[in-house]
Amino acid sequence: MEREFAVTGKDSSDPLMQLAAGYMHRHLFEDMSMKQIAEKLGIGQSQLTRRFCAAYGATPVEYVTRLRLEEVKRLLLETDETLDGIACRCGFENGSYLSRVFSAKTGMAPSLFRHNYRI
C-alpha cells in the first residue's frame, strides 16, 4: 500500500518521510498523533506535513485515513463484524465516527458498501 501512495507523490525519495510512512504502517491501528511522529523524527509538525505532502501527495492524516479505510473495506466485505467492532480494530473511536468518515470519503454508508460489493 505504501508504494501505491508513493507513486502519486512528487519526491518519495525523502528518507525521513519514508521513515514516517513506515512508522504509520507499523502503528496504523493504534492511537498516533502527528506531534508524536514529528518528535520521533526530530522535526516540527508543519515540516512533517509539508515534506510528507511533497513525498506522498497527501497529508499524514489523509494517508493514515486512506490506509485505515482500505482495511475497513476489506473487513466489511470479508467478515460479518459489526461497525463498532471494525472501528475498534481499525483505529476509529467508534462505529458512528467511522460511518461519518467512511461516508465522507467514499460517498456511501458502510452498510451500503457491504451490501453492494459483498459476494
Secondary structure, 3 states (H helix, E strand, C coil): CHHHHHHCCCCCCCHHHHHHHHHHHHCCCCCCCHHHHHHHHCCCHHHHHHHHHHHHCCCHHHHHHHHHHHHHHHHHHHCCCCHHHHHHHCCCCCHHHHHHHHHHHHCCCHHHHHHHHCC
